[in-house]
């Protein structure tokens, strides 16, 4: 019997403002101790989260998962680096893309998949310039005005 779809979704709203997404992937995340319980409670933040390569593996840095209040001796460190799980082909592709100037990998959202595992939606992104940000805000305002009337 499949589990009910979880409504837990932690978004990084700032990422879409600061970056232009080129490609996106869903990656598994290695969690320890009480991290999954805190994540299911929605007590996480992706505010300054980004990904980097170390030893041919992809790690997520800057993601804050708050300590679980009911936990005792198995408490986790909130800002530790977490390993992301992708296929070898995806890792090679991302590693080659990141070597290009101006490209980075950002965490866009964290969610609980239908099978109960925690997943991170990451994107290969290019930083926006200040004038690109202003144009995006202006375009959003125009769209909002047209919907109103």
N, C-alpha and C positions, 0 to 999 in steps of 0.2 A: 504494500500500500504506500503510495507516494506521500511525502510530508506536505503539509500546507505551505503555500508560498509565504515567505517571511516578508514583513513590511519594513525590516531594518535596512536603511540605506543612508550611509554617511557620504555626503557630497562635498566636493571641493569647488565651491562656486567661484573662487578667485582664479582658478586655473583657466577657465574659459575666457576670462577677461584679459589675462596676461599672455595667453598662448593661443596659437592657431594649431588645431589638431590635424595631423596628417594621416596617421594610422592609429587604430586602437586594438587592444588585446584584453582578454580576460585571463588573469593569472591567479593561481592558488597562492595562499600565503601560509607560511609555517608559523603557528602560534604555540605558545607554551603556557602551562599552568592555567591561570584564571582569565587569560586574555579573551577567550571565546565567550565567556560569561559576560564580561564587560562589553564586548562587542554586541552581543545579543540585547543588552540593556540600552544600547545606543550611546554609550559613553566613550566615543572616540572622535578624533579630529584629524583632518587631512590638510590643515591650514598651510603648512610649509613642507609638505611631503614631496619627495622626488626620489628617483631611482638611479642607481649607479652600478657599474660592473666591478666585481672584485673576484679574481681567480676564475673567470669564465662564468660566474653566476651573478644573477641580478638580485640586488638588495634594495629594500625600501627604507629610506631614512627620513626622519622628521614626522612620522605618524605617531600621534599620541593616543594610546589606549589607557584610560584612567584605571587606577587600581580597583579591584573588585572589593567592595566594602565587606561582604560576608566571608571573604577569603581569610585564611589564617597563615600558615607557614609557607604556602605555595604562591605567595604574592609575586607579581612580575614587575619588571622595571618598565615604567610607562613609555619612555622614549627610546627603547632599544631598537637596533636595526633588525629588520625581519626579512628573511629570504623569500623570494617570489619563485613560484613554480611555473615554468613554461617549457614547451618542447625545445629540443636542441636546435631545430631549424629556426624557430622564432628567436631564440637567444642569439644565434649567429647573425640573423638579419638585423636585429636591434643593435647589436654591438657594432656592426659595420655602419649603420646609420648614425649612431651617436658620434662616431669619429669625424663625421662631417661637421664643419663649423656651424654653430648656431642651432643645432638640434639637441633636444634633451628628452627625457622620459619623465612624465608627470603622472601622479596618481589622481584619477578623476573622481572615483567613488569606490566605496567598500560596501559590499552587500553579502547577505547570506543566500546561497544558491538553493534551489529546490531540493537538492540532496543533503542539505544541512551544512555544507562546507562554506567557510568564509572565502570570498573571492574579492580581488582588487581589479577594477577596470582601469587600465593604464593607457596612456596615449603617447605616441611619438609626436613631439610638438616643436614648433618653432616660435620663438619669442616675438610678440607684437611690438612694434614701435609705438611711440606716444600718439602719433597722428593716426595710426591704425585703430587704436583704442577709441579715440575721439570719433572717428568715422563709424565705428561699430555702435557707439552709444547714440549717435545721431540717427542711424538707421533704425535702431530699436525704438527710439522716440517717435519716428515717423510711422512705423508700423503700428504702434500703440494708438496714435492719433487716428489713423485710418480705421482701426477696429472700433473706436468709440463712435464714430459718426461721420 
